[in-house]
Amino acid sequence: MKSSTSSGKQLSGVNMTRVEYSEHQFMKWVEFVGSLNHSQFKTAKNNRIFPSYSLIIDKNPALGDFTSIQEAIDSLPTINLVRVVINVHAGIYTEKVTIPQLKSFITIEGEGADKTIVEWGDTAQTPGPKGQPLGTYASATFAVNAPYFIAKNITFKNTTPVPPPGAIGKQAVAFRISADTAAFVGCKFLGAQDTLYDHSGRHYYKDCYIEGSVDFIFGNGLSLFENCQVHAIAPVTGAVTAQGRSSILEDTGFSFVNCRVTGSGALYLGRAWGPFSRVVFAYTYMDNIIIPKGWHNWGDPSREMTVFYGQYKCTGAGASFAGRVSWSRELTDEEAKPFISLAFIDGSEWIKVW
């Protein structure tokens, strides 16, 4: 049946309206970039490794293309399909940065995590544009919503101080990643409560430093942390992770391999934010700050039947499995195998060179 509109376009023998055609073109782009959905995630085969061009950020306008990171991002095409490297010179950049959904293939590279710092100070209770609290999601200093993002040698910081125990609305995200296939090398993530929001997608963290107090690595991503230092600044009690897997069908979870857990306070390795929460620590050194039980059920005993919390060949005073909760596991070689290599995040598909 033919469309009654004269503005339709012919495609595969079917007349389409402008709106339908626009939607078709958008979906072609989505398929080209790759789905955000292991059973959930499709093959990530379109990563752009080599830069098409670079931009320079410097606080001195005479030395760079832009003086702020957001300005550089805003200058890119609405739909970005080539690798763009944004070199951020040394300095403290006080700005809130967002990368929109269609600006893929962006690399942010600093001159060293101790030299190049992006910082802001929003919390969940900070009033937003309409006067309503921002909430945790929008509190992020730096937020990425597009796939194939890379960050190297830079610090992302939320300047909000450590809140007192029981404080309300003090979630303060330093970095939020809400897209597939993102990698971080030599980066620092600094905050207190809810520092790193590993929201969704497959992510790789290598040689990074992550600091916080309560649930400071949280979200529902499928993420591998390799050779990272996880440092607690909890004044009393805190937790490293709050992994949010909500269904047995979700291929999400956090794996820490060859990492170090250090710091202050009494620390849980994780709290069961999601009823099917999944976290593994392998070959990881744990300081004596780890609470012997190791894990917390988020006040819901039913979650003890469905979470997957494991350790494998960990070391240090806090790594003893003797006092762990009965519903966590000391993994066998076979049980640990899926969690301790890049295969956990399908890394061979999209992590090409470092």
VENJOUR-V827168 format. One record per pair of residues at least 24 apart in sequence whose C-alpha atoms are under 6 Angstrom apart, sorted by the first residue. I is the first residue (numbers start at 0). GAP is how many residues later the second one is. D is the distance in Angstrom with one decimal. If there is no record, write none. Layout:
# VENJOUR-V827168
I,GAP,D ; I,GAP,D
This chain:
# VENJOUR-V827168
35,144,5.4 ; 43,305,5.6 ; 43,306,5.8 ; 46,303,6.0 ; 47,35,5.5 ; 50,32,4.7 ; 50,33,5.5 ; 51,31,5.6 ; 52,31,5.5 ; 53,30,5.6 ; 53,31,4.6 ; 53,32,5.7 ; 54,31,4.8 ; 55,30,5.9 ; 55,31,4.9 ; 56,31,4.7 ; 56,32,5.9 ; 57,31,5.3 ; 69,27,5.5 ; 78,24,5.5 ; 79,24,5.7 ; 89,25,5.0 ; 89,26,4.5 ; 90,25,5.1 ; 91,25,4.8 ; 91,26,6.0 ; 92,25,4.7 ; 93,24,6.0 ; 93,25,5.0 ; 93,26,5.9 ; 94,25,5.8 ; 95,24,6.0 ; 95,45,4.9 ; 95,46,6.0 ; 96,45,4.7 ; 97,44,5.9 ; 97,45,4.7 ; 97,46,6.0 ; 98,45,4.8 ; 98,46,5.8 ; 99,45,5.3 ; 100,44,4.7 ; 100,45,4.3 ; 101,44,5.8 ; 102,43,5.8 ; 103,42,5.0 ; 103,43,5.2 ; 103,44,5.9 ; 104,43,4.9 ; 104,44,5.5 ; 105,43,5.2 ; 106,42,5.9 ; 106,43,4.5 ; 106,44,5.6 ; 107,43,4.7 ; 108,42,5.8 ; 108,43,4.7 ; 108,44,6.0 ; 109,43,5.0 ; 109,44,4.7 ; 111,41,4.5 ; 111,42,5.7 ; 112,40,4.7 ; 112,41,4.0 ; 112,42,4.9 ; 112,74,5.7 ; 115,38,5.3 ; 116,38,4.6 ; 117,38,5.1 ; 118,38,4.6 ; 118,39,5.7 ; 119,38,5.3 ; 119,39,5.9 ; 120,37,5.1 ; 120,38,4.7 ; 120,39,5.3 ; 122,47,5.5 ; 122,48,5.5 ; 122,49,4.4 ; 123,45,5.1 ; 123,46,6.0 ; 123,47,5.3 ; 124,44,4.9 ; 135,35,5.8 ; 138,33,5.8 ; 138,34,5.6 ; 139,33,4.4 ; 139,34,5.2 ; 139,35,5.4 ; 139,36,6.0 ; 140,33,4.9 ; 140,34,5.9 ; 141,33,4.9 ; 142,32,5.8 ; 142,33,4.7 ; 143,33,5.0 ; 143,34,6.0 ; 144,33,4.9 ; 144,34,5.2 ; 145,33,5.3 ; 146,32,5.1 ; 146,33,4.9 ; 146,34,5.6 ; 147,33,5.0 ; 147,34,5.2 ; 148,33,4.7 ; 149,32,5.7 ; 149,33,4.9 ; 149,34,5.8 ; 150,33,4.8 ; 151,32,5.9 ; 151,33,4.8 ; 151,34,5.7 ; 151,35,5.9 ; 152,33,4.7 ; 152,34,4.9 ; 153,33,5.0 ; 154,32,5.6 ; 154,33,4.5 ; 154,34,5.9 ; 155,33,5.0 ; 156,32,5.9 ; 156,33,4.6 ; 156,34,6.0 ; 157,33,5.1 ; 161,30,5.1 ; 201,143,5.8 ; 212,25,5.3 ; 213,24,4.5 ; 213,25,4.9 ; 214,24,5.0 ; 214,25,5.3 ; 214,26,4.9 ; 214,27,5.2 ; 215,24,5.6 ; 216,24,4.8 ; 217,24,4.5 ; 217,25,5.2 ; 218,24,5.3 ; 218,25,5.2 ; 219,24,4.6 ; 219,25,5.5 ; 220,31,5.5 ; 221,30,4.2 ; 221,31,4.9 ; 222,31,5.0 ; 223,31,5.0 ; 224,31,4.7 ; 225,31,5.0 ; 225,32,5.9 ; 226,31,5.0 ; 226,32,4.6 ; 227,31,4.8 ; 228,30,5.7 ; 228,31,4.8 ; 229,30,6.0 ; 229,31,4.8 ; 230,30,5.8 ; 230,31,4.8 ; 230,32,5.0 ; 231,31,4.4 ; 231,32,5.6 ; 232,30,5.9 ; 232,31,5.3 ; 233,30,5.8 ; 233,31,5.0 ; 234,30,5.3 ; 235,29,4.8 ; 236,28,5.5 ; 236,29,4.7 ; 236,30,5.8 ; 237,29,4.8 ; 238,28,5.1 ; 238,29,4.5 ; 238,30,5.8 ; 238,31,5.6 ; 239,29,5.2 ; 239,30,5.6 ; 240,29,4.4 ; 241,28,5.6 ; 241,29,5.0 ; 241,30,6.0 ; 241,31,5.2 ; 242,30,5.7 ; 242,34,5.2 ; 243,29,5.0 ; 243,30,4.0 ; 243,33,5.6 ; 244,29,4.8 ; 244,31,5.1 ; 244,32,4.7 ; 245,28,4.9 ; 245,29,5.5 ; 245,30,5.4 ; 246,29,5.9 ; 252,25,4.8 ; 252,26,5.7 ; 253,25,4.8 ; 254,24,5.8 ; 254,25,4.8 ; 254,26,6.0 ; 255,25,4.8 ; 256,25,4.9 ; 256,26,5.8 ; 257,25,4.8 ; 257,26,4.8 ; 258,25,4.7 ; 259,24,5.6 ; 259,25,4.7 ; 260,25,4.8 ; 261,25,5.2 ; 265,24,5.9 ; 265,25,5.8 ; 266,24,5.5 ; 267,26,5.1 ; 267,27,5.4 ; 268,25,5.4 ; 268,26,5.7 ; 269,25,5.2 ; 270,24,6.0 ; 270,25,4.7 ; 270,26,5.9 ; 270,27,5.8 ; 271,25,5.2 ; 271,26,5.3 ; 274,28,5.1 ; 275,30,5.2 ; 275,31,4.5 ; 276,30,4.9 ; 277,29,5.9 ; 277,30,4.6 ; 277,31,5.7 ; 278,30,5.1 ; 279,29,5.9 ; 279,30,4.7 ; 279,31,5.7 ; 280,30,4.9 ; 281,29,5.7 ; 281,30,4.5 ; 281,31,5.9 ; 281,32,5.8 ; 282,30,5.1 ; 282,31,4.5 ; 283,30,4.7 ; 284,29,5.8 ; 284,30,4.7 ; 284,31,5.2 ; 285,30,4.9 ; 285,32,4.8 ; 285,33,5.4 ; 286,29,5.7 ; 286,30,5.6 ; 286,31,5.0 ; 287,29,4.7 ; 287,30,4.3 ; 289,28,4.9 ; 291,31,4.9 ; 291,32,5.7 ; 292,30,5.4 ; 292,31,4.1 ; 292,32,5.0 ; 293,30,5.5
